Amino acid sequence: MSDPVLVGTDGSACADRAVDWAADDAALRDRPLQIVHSVDKGLYELPLFSPGQMAGKVAEAGERILTEAARHARERRPGVEVTTELVAEGTATALEQRSRNAFELVVGNRGMGGFASLLVGSTGLRMAGHAAGPVVIVRGDVAPGHNEIVAGIDLEADATETLRYAFEAAALRGARVRVMYAWRLGETLGRAGELDDKDVQEKLRWEVVKAHEPWRKTYPGIDVVEDVLQEHPVTALSDASRAADLVVVGAHDHNWFDVSRLGSVSHGVVHHADCPVVIARARTR
């Protein structure tokens, strides 16, 4: 059996959208769907009930959440094999461990327990920085309609996984790929020497073309557009997300501080994009 698309749910509206997206992607990739709901063991120790009573009530609620999520996923994508799992451990720990045996992990941008001021919940952020493979944070409308996948790349980092995921996703969806690199003058002076802005722009565009050339050859039927912008990367990618079905970025970037093992550009994009965001990384077991 192929590795499943793994999705976490807590029964919230955000989690429901994540289940929708995960079911659609599982259907596109001909993979099974695994839905997980976790209950922190600490809840069993609350004084409102005896430990046995609390465990039973929490388990029953969790099973209802899973049953409803599975029912909805099967109705949405009848051909997808769906399994569920209720686990008694912290959500982040449960998903991180199970991501080692999954094709990708899908989470909502915020769950029931998050503070309203956080645009992305703590579980989503931790998974984006620590999961064992690609992580999809579902934001905005999950219904495709733009037929465009945006791949944000860093020319001084390995963009292999970002471009691999973006081109494969575009091939499955019949979409085009927009490969984006955003730069600011201070970041390119050391490489550009005495070149003016126009020369820098042309030089960077050719570097972008070179970066995605192997994937154009692998997927020759895909339309590819290059965007090289003199703008903050988070702003550029967030703006592009308004006309995209998916934004794909790498797990790290080279020129900012590390935020929970997630590069600051990727960190900014998962907070501000208007469509689902993929944090692409090589899978580890």
ZAMARGU-4260 file (C-alpha; in steps of 0.2 Angstrom, whole numbers, plus 5000, padded with zeros to 4 digits):
<rodrens>
0) 5000/5000/5000 | 5006/5017/4996 | 5010/5030/5010 | 4994/5039/5014 | 4990/5058/5014
5) 4989/5061/5033 | 4977/5074/5040 | 4974/5080/5058 | 4957/5086/5063 | 4949/5093/5079
10) 4932/5095/5072 | 4934/5114/5069 | 4929/5123/5053 | 4948/5125/5048 | 4951/5106/5051
15) 4936/5102/5040 | 4944/5112/5026 | 4960/5103/5029 | 4951/5086/5027 | 4943/5092/5011
20) 4960/5097/5004 | 4968/5081/5010 | 4954/5070/5002 | 4955/5079/4985 | 4974/5077/4985
25) 4973/5059/4990 | 4961/5056/4975 | 4973/5065/4963 | 4988/5055/4969 | 4978/5038/4971
30) 4984/5037/4989 | 4974/5032/5004 | 4969/5045/5017 | 4973/5044/5035 | 4963/5055/5047
35) 4970/5057/5065 | 4962/5065/5080 | 4973/5066/5096 | 4968/5069/5114 | 4981/5075/5126
40) 4983/5062/5141 | 4983/5077/5153 | 4964/5080/5150 | 4961/5063/5158 | 4967/5070/5174
45) 4955/5085/5175 | 4945/5085/5192 | 4928/5086/5184 | 4927/5067/5182 | 4936/5052/5188
50) 4950/5047/5176 | 4940/5033/5169 | 4924/5044/5166 | 4935/5058/5158 | 4944/5046/5147
55) 4928/5039/5141 | 4919/5055/5137 | 4935/5062/5128 | 4936/5046/5118 | 4918/5046/5113
60) 4919/5064/5107 | 4935/5060/5098 | 4927/5046/5089 | 4912/5057/5084 | 4924/5069/5076
65) 4933/5056/5067 | 4917/5047/5061 | 4910/5063/5054 | 4927/5068/5046 | 4928/5051/5037
70) 4910/5051/5032 | 4913/5068/5024 | 4929/5063/5015 | 4921/5047/5008 | 4906/5057/5002
75) 4918/5070/4994 | 4929/5057/4986 | 4921/5040/4986 | 4936/5031/4978 | 4948/5036/4991
80) 4952/5023/5005 | 4949/5032/5022 | 4956/5026/5039 | 4955/5035/5056 | 4965/5034/5072
85) 4961/5041/5089 | 4977/5044/5099 | 4980/5049/5117 | 4994/5060/5115 | 4998/5078/5111
90) 4993/5083/5094 | 5010/5089/5088 | 5019/5074/5094 | 5006/5062/5086 | 5006/5070/5069
95) 5025/5072/5069 | 5028/5054/5073 | 5015/5048/5060 | 5022/5060/5047 | 5037/5048/5045
100) 5026/5035/5037 | 5015/5047/5027 | 5017/5055/5009 | 5013/5072/5017 | 5004/5080/5032
105) 4989/5091/5030 | 4983/5103/5044 | 4972/5118/5045 | 4978/5135/5048 | 4970/5136/5065
110) 4961/5124/5077 | 4949/5126/5091 | 4962/5129/5104 | 4972/5143/5096 | 4972/5162/5101
115) 4962/5173/5089 | 4977/5184/5087 | 4987/5170/5079 | 4985/5168/5060 | 4992/5150/5061
120) 4990/5139/5076 | 5004/5132/5086 | 5002/5115/5079 | 5003/5120/5061 | 5019/5130/5064
125) 5027/5116/5073 | 5023/5104/5060 | 5029/5116/5046 | 5046/5116/5055 | 5047/5098/5061
130) 5037/5085/5051 | 5046/5072/5042 | 5040/5077/5024 | 5030/5090/5015 | 5017/5099/5026
135) 5002/5107/5019 | 4994/5121/5029 | 4976/5124/5022 | 4972/5142/5021 | 4958/5151/5011
140) 4947/5142/4998 | 4951/5124/4995 | 4942/5124/4979 | 4954/5125/4964 | 4950/5139/4951
145) 4965/5148/4946 | 4975/5134/4938 | 4991/5140/4944 | 5004/5134/4957 | 5017/5146/4964
150) 5034/5140/4968 | 5044/5152/4979 | 5063/5148/4977 | 5079/5155/4985 | 5093/5155/4973
155) 5106/5152/4987 | 5097/5137/4994 | 5093/5120/4986 | 5076/5122/4978 | 5074/5104/4973
160) 5060/5099/4984 | 5050/5115/4981 | 5051/5113/4962 | 5048/5094/4963 | 5032/5097/4973
165) 5026/5111/4963 | 5028/5103/4946 | 5021/5087/4951 | 5006/5096/4959 | 5004/5106/4943
170) 5005/5090/4932 | 4991/5082/4943 | 4980/5097/4941 | 4983/5103/4923 | 4989/5119/4930
175) 5004/5130/4926 | 5019/5134/4937 | 5024/5152/4942 | 5042/5151/4948 | 5045/5166/4959
180) 5061/5174/4966 | 5060/5191/4975 | 5075/5201/4980 | 5080/5217/4988 | 5095/5227/4982
185) 5105/5225/4998 | 5104/5206/4996 | 5112/5205/4979 | 5126/5218/4979 | 5139/5206/4983
190) 5134/5195/4968 | 5130/5209/4956 | 5146/5220/4958 | 5144/5236/4948 | 5129/5230/4938
195) 5113/5241/4937 | 5096/5235/4942 | 5091/5230/4925 | 5107/5219/4923 | 5104/5212/4940
200) 5086/5208/4935 | 5091/5199/4919 | 5105/5189/4928 | 5093/5183/4941 | 5080/5178/4929
205) 5092/5167/4920 | 5097/5159/4937 | 5078/5156/4940 | 5077/5148/4922 | 5092/5137/4926
210) 5085/5132/4943 | 5069/5125/4936 | 5076/5118/4919 | 5077/5100/4925 | 5059/5100/4930
215) 5053/5108/4913 | 5061/5093/4905 | 5053/5081/4916 | 5036/5089/4914 | 5037/5096/4896
220) 5018/5099/4894 | 5017/5111/4909 | 5017/5130/4906 | 5030/5139/4916 | 5031/5157/4920
225) 5046/5166/4929 | 5043/5180/4940 | 5058/5190/4947 | 5053/5204/4958 | 5062/5218/4967
230) 5051/5216/4983 | 5051/5207/5000 | 5048/5189/4997 | 5034/5187/5009 | 5025/5201/5001
235) 5028/5195/4984 | 5022/5177/4988 | 5007/5183/4998 | 5001/5194/4984 | 5004/5179/4971
240) 4993/5168/4982 | 4978/5178/4978 | 4978/5171/4961 | 4985/5153/4965 | 4978/5136/4970
245) 4994/5132/4980 | 5010/5141/4985 | 5025/5130/4988 | 5040/5136/4998 | 5055/5127/5005
250) 5058/5124/5024 | 5072/5136/5026 | 5079/5152/5019 | 5097/5158/5020 | 5096/5176/5025
255) 5085/5177/5040 | 5084/5170/5057 | 5078/5153/5060 | 5060/5152/5067 | 5057/5134/5074
260) 5067/5126/5061 | 5056/5136/5048 | 5064/5149/5038 | 5057/5167/5041 | 5051/5169/5023
265) 5041/5152/5024 | 5035/5157/5041 | 5028/5174/5034 | 5020/5165/5020 | 5010/5153/5030
270) 5004/5167/5040 | 4998/5178/5026 | 4994/5168/5010 | 4977/5167/5003 | 4978/5149/4998
275) 4985/5133/5004 | 5004/5133/5007 | 5015/5118/5005 | 5032/5118/5015 | 5041/5106/5004
280) 5055/5095/5011 | 5063/5078/5008 | 5054/5064/5017 | 5064/5056/5031 | 5059/5040/5041
</rodrens>
